Amino acid sequence: MALDRLIKNILEKKNPTVAGLDPKLDYIPDYIKEQAFQEHGCTLEGAAQALLTFNKGLIDALCDIVPAVKPQCAYYEMYGWQGMRALKDTITYAREKGMFVITDGKRNDIGSTMEAYAAAHLGEIQVAGERFAPFGGDALTVNGYLGTDGIAPLLKVCKEKDTGIFVLAKTSNPSSSELQNQEVQGGEPVYLVMGKMCEEWGKELPGKYGYSGVGAVVGATWPEQLAELRKELPHTFFLVPGYGAQGGGAKDVAGAFDEKGLGAVVNSSRALMCAYKKEGCRPEDYAMAARREAIRMRDDIAAAIASV
Ligand SMILES: O=c1ccn([C@@H]2O[C@H](COP(=O)(O)O)[C@@H](O)[C@H]2O)c(=O)[nH]1
């Protein structure tokens, strides 16, 4: 089961974190952009090349200590098909380096369209008898709001291709409570109803560590709900964004973990990618600055888990 691979990586590296790869041009050191623009012009092609070079530097610097990466599709889509090619190349490179790849696409639609998303990001498509894995990630973030028939095609592909999904339950953004905290019939908040649906969907993809192939997204900015959901959803692994740039810290995420220190992987994107700016170090050292930040994050989370 796909999330077993993520958990194995986490155990090997003793690090329950994921590096977000959300590469805006503003974050990328000038020397990388200048080189890319020299080769490809000031074009979408040049921008996409800069994204890829930046990402490869980060992956090289992090792959021995960080188990996973999470490229967010929007940062690639905004550079057109050239950007999407950089997404594909980033996924391929990270997987070659042994990292688990969570493609952050937050896809959702009716079942027939979800079949297409599932093939694109988690499975294969056939063209005149030839099979291709268009993006080839290990897991995809999705929105479960359309209900079970929107999720079923993903589960089918996850089973066939040993891939997984993370379903939005309680998102990290400030307005997430407007809808997600609304109590529905029975008095349960929407995020808990969604979490319980993940538990149910996950029965189709059981894993050897006790967690299924259907994870849930729960924000680091909501420590109370993280702890509540950890208790309520014993088989659902959490992807926890909102650490660092959005204000979540190590103490906030401690409740996401079970008694074995498993159960969640915590994402940080801007705080890692832009660590060199915060440190004020040479732009050429951006990847090593990200590594230093990743080590700080790992150690802070370990200390917070140990003190619970
Ligand atoms: O609830 C959610 C779901 C997804 N995200 C995504 O995670 C990263 C966070 O980036 P930071 O720079 O570490 O804030 C980004 O890709 C979001 O789209 C989220 O933040 N919250």
Ligand as a Chemical Component Dictionary entry (heavy atoms), coordinates in Angstrom:
data_LIG
# 
_chem_comp.id                   LIG 
_chem_comp.type                 NON-POLYMER 
_chem_comp.pdbx_formal_charge   0 
_chem_comp.three_letter_code    LIG 
# 
loop_
_chem_comp_atom.comp_id 
_chem_comp_atom.atom_id 
_chem_comp_atom.alt_atom_id 
_chem_comp_atom.type_symbol 
_chem_comp_atom.charge 
_chem_comp_atom.model_Cartn_x 
_chem_comp_atom.model_Cartn_y 
_chem_comp_atom.model_Cartn_z 
_chem_comp_atom.pdbx_ordinal 
LIG O1 O1 O 0 -5.173 22.998 4.116  1  
LIG C1 C1 C 0 -4.239 23.152 3.323  2  
LIG C2 C2 C 0 -4.031 22.321 2.256  3  
LIG C3 C3 C 0 -2.943 22.508 1.454  4  
LIG N1 N1 N 0 -2.061 23.511 1.677  5  
LIG C4 C4 C 0 -0.900 23.622 0.775  6  
LIG O2 O2 O 0 0.291  23.380 1.551  7  
LIG C5 C5 C 0 1.312  24.288 1.185  8  
LIG C6 C6 C 0 1.640  25.196 2.347  9  
LIG O3 O3 O 0 2.667  26.092 1.996  10 
LIG P1 P1 P 0 3.465  26.974 3.079  11 
LIG O4 O4 O 0 4.347  27.808 2.240  12 
LIG O5 O5 O 0 4.229  26.009 3.958  13 
LIG O6 O6 O 0 2.469  27.746 3.833  14 
LIG C7 C7 C 0 0.799  25.024 -0.044 15 
LIG O7 O7 O 0 1.176  24.261 -1.167 16 
LIG C8 C8 C 0 -0.701 24.976 0.116  17 
LIG O8 O8 O 0 -1.371 25.028 -1.129 18 
LIG C9 C9 C 0 -2.260 24.334 2.741  19 
LIG O9 O9 O 0 -1.465 25.258 3.010  20 
LIG N2 N2 N 0 -3.334 24.133 3.539  21 
# 
loop_
_chem_comp_bond.comp_id 
_chem_comp_bond.atom_id_1 
_chem_comp_bond.atom_id_2 
_chem_comp_bond.value_order 
_chem_comp_bond.pdbx_ordinal 
LIG O1 C1 DOUB 1  
LIG C1 C2 SING 2  
LIG C1 N2 SING 3  
LIG C2 C3 DOUB 4  
LIG C3 N1 SING 5  
LIG N1 C4 SING 6  
LIG N1 C9 SING 7  
LIG C4 O2 SING 8  
LIG C4 C8 SING 9  
LIG O2 C5 SING 10 
LIG C5 C6 SING 11 
LIG C5 C7 SING 12 
LIG C6 O3 SING 13 
LIG O3 P1 SING 14 
LIG P1 O4 DOUB 15 
LIG P1 O5 SING 16 
LIG P1 O6 SING 17 
LIG C7 O7 SING 18 
LIG C7 C8 SING 19 
LIG C8 O8 SING 20 
LIG C9 O9 DOUB 21 
LIG C9 N2 SING 22 
# 
